[in-house]
Amino acid sequence: MNLHRSERQTRMLLALVLVTSPALAADRVSELFNRANALAGQRSWDAAANQYREVVRLAPTFPEAHYNLGLALQAMGDFDGAVNEFRQALRLKPEFLEARSGLGLALMRGGQMDLAIAEFRDLTKLKPDFADAHYNLANALASKGDLDAAIAGFREAIRLRRDFAPAHNNLANALRSQGKAEEAVAEYREAMRLSKPQAYLYFNLANALADEGKFNEASEQYGLALTLDPNDAETHNNLAIAQAALGNLDKAADEYRQALRLRPDYPRAHHNLGLLLERQGDWSAAISEFNEAIRPQSDYAAAHFSLGKALERTGRLQDALVHFRTSWELNPQDVNSLSEYERLLKAAKQSAAPPSPAN
């Protein structure tokens, strides 16, 4: 069964403490800036952005206003606009480290990962003891798949700030991606020690424990995650996997169905429930679940393979051939799909061949 392997990362660290205005001669600008800050503090980002725009129109050389406008635009998902504002802030105030950090994050969230990495590297050189810069650089490197460099960056952030819980969590994520479940467990536990209870931390710890085959402990942690966030379908799915591994098939089925009540078009839960029903010998219900798995995700190779096996078991050989072939085409490196397709195709040809004449 397929454990949902994604880790829940905390947000990248923004310098979200809004920069306040220096003494301004223009009372109107000061009034607008303070009003914008109040709106941003309420997360009324659109209204705040409008106020900041008016501030920079009236005071175009006010770097803090450009910076705060960049934060508001970033929160609204306008990453290109945020990049422009952070760059404007830096043009006006080159030593403005918060603006450089914001620029890196806006580039990262806008998909310009190489530029983001360059900004974060510059920031760590400008201020080597800035833990957030090392942390954000590590996140960008991890997203590019450079896990060794990311791990080094997270460790440096933690060295600079021992109580940096998000860095412990994301270090654990990177270690888990390298298959180092035991080290990941230790880092998740440290993140939990440093934080108030949060569902994603229990979820991440449970996944690492499941990687180690500690399904009882994993089930306990998934249960704790669900006490904080009972409507998370992924947690129900992964708890079901742990319960199935322990042989508690009825409990596992209940959890898969709960996941599907919360998210009806959840391909992985449909596939996993199908595999469970297959174990219980309910081939018809299993076929139905496999079909539901590929309905919203037609390129789900594993579900096509499972559907092919179930269809063959129920005598629907031509349909099984179609799904074995589809699984192989979607994942050409999967030798099992190819071998099953070739085996069944050969058997089908032999069964369709006319009998040999009697001597």
Sequence and secondary structure as in RCSB ss.txt:
>XXXX:A:sequence
MNLHRSERQTRMLLALVLVTSPALAADRVSELFNRANALAGQRSWDAAANQYREVVRLAPTFPEAHYNLGLALQA
MGDFDGAVNEFRQALRLKPEFLEARSGLGLALMRGGQMDLAIAEFRDLTKLKPDFADAHYNLANALASKGDLDAA
IAGFREAIRLRRDFAPAHNNLANALRSQGKAEEAVAEYREAMRLSKPQAYLYFNLANALADEGKFNEASEQYGLA
LTLDPNDAETHNNLAIAQAALGNLDKAADEYRQALRLRPDYPRAHHNLGLLLERQGDWSAAISEFNEAIRPQSDY
AAAHFSLGKALERTGRLQDALVHFRTSWELNPQDVNSLSEYERLLKAAKQSAAPPSPAN
>XXXX:A:secstr
                S       S HHHHHHHHHHHHHHHTT HHHHHHHHHHHHHH TT HHHHHHHHHHHHH
TT HHHHHHHHHHHHHH TT HHHHHHHHHHHHHTT HHHHHHHHHHHHHH TT HHHHHHHHHHHHHTT HHHH
HHHHHHHHHH TT HHHHHHHHHHHHHTT HHHHHHHHHHHHHHS   HHHHHHHHHHHHHTT HHHHHHHHHHH
HHH TT HHHHHHHHHHHHHTT HHHHHHHHHHHHHH TT HHHHHHHHHHHHHTT HHHHHHHHHHHHTT TT 
HHHHHHHHHHHHHTT HHHHHHHHHHHHHH TT HHHHHHHHHHHHHHHHHHS      
